Amino acid sequence: MTEARTSFGSGATYAGSGVSIQAGEDAVELIKPWAGKTRRPEVLDGLGGFASLFRLPIHKYRDPILASSSDGVGTKTAVAQAVGKHDTIGIDLVAMVVDDLVACGAEPLFLQDYIATGKIVPERISTIVSGIAEGCVQAGCSLVGGETAEHPGLMAADDYDLASMAVGVVEADAILGPDRVRAGDVVIGMESSGVHSNGFSMVRHVLLDLARLSLDGHVEEFGRTLGEELLEPCRIYALSCLAVARDTDTHAFAHITGGGLVNNLARVIPAGLTARLDRRSWTPLPVFNYIAGHGRVPRPEMEKAFNMGVGMVAVIPADDADRAMAILTAKHVPTYALGTVEVSSRDDARVVLEGDHPRF
């Protein structure tokens, strides 16, 4: 059968505009097994419906409150695309939202993703989603659905961007935050796995544009290539933090993302108090020395852009601090006693960093 013709010549097709419906359907089929690995018993359907259904486990709660968070990975995706490694960037995507949820004490329940790309390559989409599924397993939540969108003309064929939204639940009287924080509390830092997913515009500017380094180049300090170091996925703290909250009188968590330790911890320190932290209590990971050295980046700028080796912070009563650190150590999360919360003087900021890091 010949294609219908109009006065404009051959009829236009969706495929002709650069969008392949078949590629999208193929991608969904490849994704389904990965999503299945994350399935919690509350999930009522699989992928492919117009909406995802999840039964809220209200029998477990007296007064359940839903918490939600949305975020993306940012320009770390440009590094993944340049290296051609797509199997861990999804872990970063999950970390960005589930660790925001746990900051208020919420257990992550489910997550939906959004992948925009210039051209759907089903195998690449499946690889990305394999990382998202791994992140969901680490966080104890289900990947219940999402969207993969093909944007020819807006994005180059090999480009993609990621975003996600997650929902969690917390008992109303167990919500964590600044209203619980008291003078005398201990501030515990949990080690990051590296740069995580913030500050990559500066990372790329310093290391790739200014220093003109190769992502394929071996770096002795890291024991691997620069690209491998930068793509180290975010540590996901959700289940470890929930274990601490269950077994101690936790007052607050702070997820250390854009804005660094000072700005993020300040979000859970109430007026009238100051968290006084000692830089000598931890050593930043080598990647931060590497970035600072190649870009002559001053310390205030480094501390504003990066986590500097501390990816999550807990604010705990002094009597529970040792217990909290023991729980985290048992879960293979290195910890540091960063400082304490004090009554502030008139000129004190919410968070004050003192001293100098060893070997930085």
C-alpha positions, -999 to +999 in steps of 0.1 A: +000+000+000+014+034-009+014+062+017-013+088+015-003+120-002-014+156+003-008+187-017+024+191+004+039+158-010+047+127+011+028+126+044+048+134+075+053+107+101+063+108+137+094+087+129+103+112+103+104+139+129+129+119+149+106+101+174+104+063+174+074+049+192+088+014+187+121+023+204+101+037+234+081+005+236+113-016+234+128+004+262+098-002+284+101-040+279+138-039+288+131-017+319+104-040+334+128-066+349+148-039+366+117-023+381+105-058+393+137-061+414+125-031+435+089-042+441+075-038+476+044-056+486+024-024+486+028-020+448-005-029+431+005-029+394+034-031+371+048-007+345+027+004+316-005+019+331-014+055+331-007+058+368+011+038+394-008+024+424+006+020+458-013+010+490-002+032+519+007+009+548-015+027+572-017-003+595+019+004+605+012+040+615-009+059+640-008+092+622+011+088+589+024+119+571+035+117+534+068+133+524+078+140+488+110+152+471+121+158+435+155+164+421+179+155+392+215+146+387+226+178+371+257+181+349+272+149+362+253+133+334+277+151+310+305+131+325+286+099+322+279+106+285+315+116+278+329+084+294+301+062+279+293+047+313+256+048+322+251+021+348+256+041+380+242+075+372+208+062+383+221+055+418+229+092+420+194+100+409+178+079+437+202+093+463+193+129+456+156+123+465+155+095+491+182+111+513+161+143+513+131+123+525+150+106+553+162+140+565+128+145+580+126+109+592+105+095+564+109+060+550+111+061+512+082+042+497+083+046+459+100+066+432+092+076+396+118+087+371+119+109+340+145+104+313+147+129+285+170+121+255+177+132+220+172+096+207+159+066+226+184+038+225+166+010+244+197-007+256+211+026+270+178+034+287+178+000+302+213+005+315+204+038+331+173+023+347+194-006+361+212+020+382+180+035+393+168+001+403+200-006+423+195+028+440+160+019+450+171-015+464+197+003+485+170+027+497+143+001+503+118+017+479+100+007+448+105+020+413+069+022+403+070+040+369+082+071+351+086+085+316+111+083+288+108+111+264+125+115+230+134+152+222+149+154+187+160+188+177+161+199+214+188+175+225+216+158+207+210+121+199+234+109+227+224+135+253+201+127+282+189+143+314+174+126+345+149+137+371+129+118+397+102+122+424+099+101+455+074+097+482+080+085+518+060+083+550+068+093+586+048+092+618+035+127+626+052+127+661+084+114+646+091+141+621+127+153+625+139+189+622+151+220+639+123+221+665+139+191+681+175+203+682+189+214+716+221+229+730+245+201+739+235+179+709+264+162+691+268+167+653+279+134+636+291+134+600+288+105+577+315+101+550+306+107+514+317+085+486+332+114+467+318+145+449+283+129+449+261+149+424+267+185+433+292+210+420+298+193+387+297+225+367+327+236+387+343+202+384+340+202+347+352+238+344+383+233+365+394+198+354+382+197+318+381+233+306+410+249+326+433+220+333+423+202+301+426+168+317+414+136+301+386+117+317+404+085+305+436+095+322+448+074+351+452+094+384+476+080+409+459+096+439+426+077+430+441+045+417+418+047+387+409+071+358+396+106+364+362+096+348+358+066+371+365+088+402+340+114+392+314+089+384+316+072+418+279+070+427+265+088+457+264+069+490+227+063+499+222+069+536+184+062+538+183+028+555+213+036+578+197+068+589+164+051+596+182+025+617+197+053+637+164+071+641+148+039+653+174+032+680+183+067+692+165+099+701+176+115+668+168+152+665+177+160+629+194+149+598+209+172+571+216+159+535+247+177+524+242+187+487+245+220+469+256+247+493+279+224+512+280+215+549+274+250+563+243+259+543+226+225+546+232+220+582+220+255+589+186+244+577+181+222+608+197+245+634+171+268+650+175+304+659+194+310+691+217+280+685+250+274+667+265+242+655+302+247+661+322+222+639+360+214+638+375+209+604+402+188+622+377+161+629+378+147+594+400+147+563+384+156+529+387+129+503+416+132+478+393+143+450+386+176+467+424+183+470+426+175+434+399+199+423+412+227+446+448+223+434+440+223+397+418+253+399+434+272+428+400+272+443+399+290+476+386+271+506+354+291+511+344+284+475+352+246+479+331+245+510+302+262+493+302+240+462+311+205+476+303+182+505+341+180+513+337+144+523+306+146+545+275+136+527+250+134+556+249+148+591+229+136+622+222+158+652+219+135+682+217+140+720+251+135+736+239+104+755+230+087+722+260+098+701+281+067+707+252+044+700+244+063+667+280+060+656+281+023+664+250+017+643+265+036+614+298+018+617+281-016+617+264-005+584+298+004+570+293+041+570+324+058+583+315+086+608+331+116+625+321+136+656+322+170+639+312+192+669+284+203+691+254+225+692+257+255+715+237+285+726+247+312+701+260+347+709+246+376+690+271+375+662+272+337+657+260+321+625+238+290+626+269+269+616+305+278+624+335+259+609+368+263+628+403+249+625+420+235+594+416+201+578+446+178+581+463+173+547+442+198+528 
